[in-house]
Amino acid sequence: MATLGLALGFGAAGAAEPDFAPLLKEQARRYPDLKVQDCYKLVFQALLGSEHAAVDEDQARRWLELEVAGMGPGPAEPLVDPISPDGRMVRVHLRPFVGRHGDLEKLAKAFVQTARAFHGSKKNLSVAWSQVVQLAARGELPFAAADAERFGSARAAEGYPAVHHSQEFNERYRPAYRVIARDFLPGLVPAQ
């Protein structure tokens, strides 16, 4: 399968570094209890998509159906939430998706297609993470810059693995979404 031109190439000679600041500040406004771990998860997903969760379509559909059955209520969320500065990676929030009678089969397929087609680079995480540290140092994120530096250094030493949301974020916001490449949204997202 072609990569659909989805790889983010910043850090290459002459390429501009994407500006995560507006996106991160919006996330912090919407989720005031955002922890450093949750911020890392967002940056990870923006740069690497759902490749860490690549599964076959049947498994993805079963996992999605189980999550929908047990997700319960949560905060008001947009149906489609851009998570990368260029808008190519999004979170499709399950509550509004189900509320608009979205097709779970199609969503599971788009999730798997994204995992197979999107090829980001972990080396770009350190560049993006420096923006997180700078925003935290200016008081624009709800955690200390020193905490962001420590968390980023620890993840770098581990090879930038995927992480789960923090317990606090899970308890307060009950996140339920799928990371999808915008290329796979046509025909997927129900009309509003």
Contacts in CASP RR format, 6 or more apart in sequence:
PFRMAT RR
TARGET T0000
AUTHOR 0000-0000-0000
METHOD contacts of the structure
MODEL  1
MATLGLALGFGAAGAAEPDFAPLLKEQARRYPDLKVQDCYKLVFQALLGS
EHAAVDEDQARRWLELEVAGMGPGPAEPLVDPISPDGRMVRVHLRPFVGR
HGDLEKLAKAFVQTARAFHGSKKNLSVAWSQVVQLAARGELPFAAADAER
FGSARAAEGYPAVHHSQEFNERYRPAYRVIARDFLPGLVPAQ
1 113 0 8 1.000
1 116 0 8 1.000
1 117 0 8 1.000
2 117 0 8 1.000
3 117 0 8 1.000
3 118 0 8 1.000
3 119 0 8 1.000
4 117 0 8 1.000
4 118 0 8 1.000
4 181 0 8 1.000
4 183 0 8 1.000
6 88 0 8 1.000
6 117 0 8 1.000
6 118 0 8 1.000
6 119 0 8 1.000
6 120 0 8 1.000
6 181 0 8 1.000
6 183 0 8 1.000
7 118 0 8 1.000
7 119 0 8 1.000
7 120 0 8 1.000
7 121 0 8 1.000
8 18 0 8 1.000
8 47 0 8 1.000
8 84 0 8 1.000
8 86 0 8 1.000
8 88 0 8 1.000
8 120 0 8 1.000
8 121 0 8 1.000
8 124 0 8 1.000
9 15 0 8 1.000
9 120 0 8 1.000
9 121 0 8 1.000
9 124 0 8 1.000
10 16 0 8 1.000
10 17 0 8 1.000
10 18 0 8 1.000
10 124 0 8 1.000
10 127 0 8 1.000
11 17 0 8 1.000
11 124 0 8 1.000
11 127 0 8 1.000
17 127 0 8 1.000
17 131 0 8 1.000
18 84 0 8 1.000
18 85 0 8 1.000
18 86 0 8 1.000
18 128 0 8 1.000
19 85 0 8 1.000
19 131 0 8 1.000
20 43 0 8 1.000
20 46 0 8 1.000
20 85 0 8 1.000
20 128 0 8 1.000
20 131 0 8 1.000
20 132 0 8 1.000
21 131 0 8 1.000
21 135 0 8 1.000
21 140 0 8 1.000
22 85 0 8 1.000
23 42 0 8 1.000
23 46 0 8 1.000
23 82 0 8 1.000
23 83 0 8 1.000
23 84 0 8 1.000
23 85 0 8 1.000
24 39 0 8 1.000
24 42 0 8 1.000
24 131 0 8 1.000
24 132 0 8 1.000
24 135 0 8 1.000
24 140 0 8 1.000
24 141 0 8 1.000
25 135 0 8 1.000
25 140 0 8 1.000
25 141 0 8 1.000
27 34 0 8 1.000
27 39 0 8 1.000
27 42 0 8 1.000
28 34 0 8 1.000
28 140 0 8 1.000
28 141 0 8 1.000
28 142 0 8 1.000
31 38 0 8 1.000
31 169 0 8 1.000
31 172 0 8 1.000
31 173 0 8 1.000
32 142 0 8 1.000
33 142 0 8 1.000
33 168 0 8 1.000
33 169 0 8 1.000
33 172 0 8 1.000
33 173 0 8 1.000
34 141 0 8 1.000
34 142 0 8 1.000
34 143 0 8 1.000
34 169 0 8 1.000
35 142 0 8 1.000
35 143 0 8 1.000
35 166 0 8 1.000
35 168 0 8 1.000
35 169 0 8 1.000
36 132 0 8 1.000
36 136 0 8 1.000
36 143 0 8 1.000
36 147 0 8 1.000
36 148 0 8 1.000
36 151 0 8 1.000
37 151 0 8 1.000
37 163 0 8 1.000
37 164 0 8 1.000
37 165 0 8 1.000
37 166 0 8 1.000
37 169 0 8 1.000
38 165 0 8 1.000
38 166 0 8 1.000
38 169 0 8 1.000
39 132 0 8 1.000
39 141 0 8 1.000
39 143 0 8 1.000
39 148 0 8 1.000
40 129 0 8 1.000
40 132 0 8 1.000
40 151 0 8 1.000
40 152 0 8 1.000
40 155 0 8 1.000
40 163 0 8 1.000
41 162 0 8 1.000
41 163 0 8 1.000
41 164 0 8 1.000
41 165 0 8 1.000
42 83 0 8 1.000
43 125 0 8 1.000
43 128 0 8 1.000
43 129 0 8 1.000
43 132 0 8 1.000
44 52 0 8 1.000
44 125 0 8 1.000
44 160 0 8 1.000
44 162 0 8 1.000
44 163 0 8 1.000
45 83 0 8 1.000
45 89 0 8 1.000
45 91 0 8 1.000
45 179 0 8 1.000
46 83 0 8 1.000
46 84 0 8 1.000
46 85 0 8 1.000
46 89 0 8 1.000
46 128 0 8 1.000
47 84 0 8 1.000
47 120 0 8 1.000
47 121 0 8 1.000
47 122 0 8 1.000
47 124 0 8 1.000
47 125 0 8 1.000
47 128 0 8 1.000
48 118 0 8 1.000
48 120 0 8 1.000
48 121 0 8 1.000
48 122 0 8 1.000
48 125 0 8 1.000
48 162 0 8 1.000
49 89 0 8 1.000
49 114 0 8 1.000
49 115 0 8 1.000
49 118 0 8 1.000
49 120 0 8 1.000
49 179 0 8 1.000
49 181 0 8 1.000
50 111 0 8 1.000
50 114 0 8 1.000
50 115 0 8 1.000
50 118 0 8 1.000
50 178 0 8 1.000
50 179 0 8 1.000
50 180 0 8 1.000
51 115 0 8 1.000
51 118 0 8 1.000
51 119 0 8 1.000
51 120 0 8 1.000
52 161 0 8 1.000
52 162 0 8 1.000
53 111 0 8 1.000
53 115 0 8 1.000
53 162 0 8 1.000
54 112 0 8 1.000
54 115 0 8 1.000
54 116 0 8 1.000
55 63 0 8 1.000
55 112 0 8 1.000
55 115 0 8 1.000
56 112 0 8 1.000
57 108 0 8 1.000
57 109 0 8 1.000
57 112 0 8 1.000
60 108 0 8 1.000
60 109 0 8 1.000
60 111 0 8 1.000
60 112 0 8 1.000
61 104 0 8 1.000
61 105 0 8 1.000
61 108 0 8 1.000
63 108 0 8 1.000
64 94 0 8 1.000
64 104 0 8 1.000
64 107 0 8 1.000
64 108 0 8 1.000
64 111 0 8 1.000
64 178 0 8 1.000
65 104 0 8 1.000
67 94 0 8 1.000
67 176 0 8 1.000
68 94 0 8 1.000
68 98 0 8 1.000
68 104 0 8 1.000
68 176 0 8 1.000
71 94 0 8 1.000
71 95 0 8 1.000
71 174 0 8 1.000
71 176 0 8 1.000
72 95 0 8 1.000
72 174 0 8 1.000
73 95 0 8 1.000
73 174 0 8 1.000
74 95 0 8 1.000
74 173 0 8 1.000
74 174 0 8 1.000
75 173 0 8 1.000
75 174 0 8 1.000
77 93 0 8 1.000
77 95 0 8 1.000
77 96 0 8 1.000
77 177 0 8 1.000
78 93 0 8 1.000
78 96 0 8 1.000
79 92 0 8 1.000
79 93 0 8 1.000
79 96 0 8 1.000
79 97 0 8 1.000
79 100 0 8 1.000
79 189 0 8 1.000
79 190 0 8 1.000
79 192 0 8 1.000
80 90 0 8 1.000
80 91 0 8 1.000
80 92 0 8 1.000
80 93 0 8 1.000
80 185 0 8 1.000
80 189 0 8 1.000
81 90 0 8 1.000
81 91 0 8 1.000
81 92 0 8 1.000
81 93 0 8 1.000
81 177 0 8 1.000
82 89 0 8 1.000
82 90 0 8 1.000
82 182 0 8 1.000
83 89 0 8 1.000
83 90 0 8 1.000
83 91 0 8 1.000
83 179 0 8 1.000
84 90 0 8 1.000
87 182 0 8 1.000
88 181 0 8 1.000
88 182 0 8 1.000
88 183 0 8 1.000
89 118 0 8 1.000
89 179 0 8 1.000
89 180 0 8 1.000
89 181 0 8 1.000
89 182 0 8 1.000
90 179 0 8 1.000
90 180 0 8 1.000
90 181 0 8 1.000
90 182 0 8 1.000
90 185 0 8 1.000
91 177 0 8 1.000
91 178 0 8 1.000
91 179 0 8 1.000
91 180 0 8 1.000
92 107 0 8 1.000
92 110 0 8 1.000
92 177 0 8 1.000
92 178 0 8 1.000
92 179 0 8 1.000
92 180 0 8 1.000
92 185 0 8 1.000
92 188 0 8 1.000
92 189 0 8 1.000
93 176 0 8 1.000
93 177 0 8 1.000
94 176 0 8 1.000
94 177 0 8 1.000
94 178 0 8 1.000
95 176 0 8 1.000
97 107 0 8 1.000
97 189 0 8 1.000
97 190 0 8 1.000
98 104 0 8 1.000
100 190 0 8 1.000
100 191 0 8 1.000
100 192 0 8 1.000
101 190 0 8 1.000
102 188 0 8 1.000
102 189 0 8 1.000
102 190 0 8 1.000
103 188 0 8 1.000
106 187 0 8 1.000
106 188 0 8 1.000
107 178 0 8 1.000
107 180 0 8 1.000
107 188 0 8 1.000
108 178 0 8 1.000
110 178 0 8 1.000
110 180 0 8 1.000
110 181 0 8 1.000
110 184 0 8 1.000
110 185 0 8 1.000
110 188 0 8 1.000
111 178 0 8 1.000
111 179 0 8 1.000
111 180 0 8 1.000
113 181 0 8 1.000
113 184 0 8 1.000
114 179 0 8 1.000
114 180 0 8 1.000
114 181 0 8 1.000
114 184 0 8 1.000
117 181 0 8 1.000
117 183 0 8 1.000
118 181 0 8 1.000
122 159 0 8 1.000
122 160 0 8 1.000
125 155 0 8 1.000
125 156 0 8 1.000
125 160 0 8 1.000
126 156 0 8 1.000
126 160 0 8 1.000
129 148 0 8 1.000
129 152 0 8 1.000
132 141 0 8 1.000
132 148 0 8 1.000
133 145 0 8 1.000
133 148 0 8 1.000
133 149 0 8 1.000
134 145 0 8 1.000
135 141 0 8 1.000
136 143 0 8 1.000
136 144 0 8 1.000
136 145 0 8 1.000
136 147 0 8 1.000
136 148 0 8 1.000
137 145 0 8 1.000
141 148 0 8 1.000
155 161 0 8 1.000
155 163 0 8 1.000
164 170 0 8 1.000
165 175 0 8 1.000
169 175 0 8 1.000
180 188 0 8 1.000
END
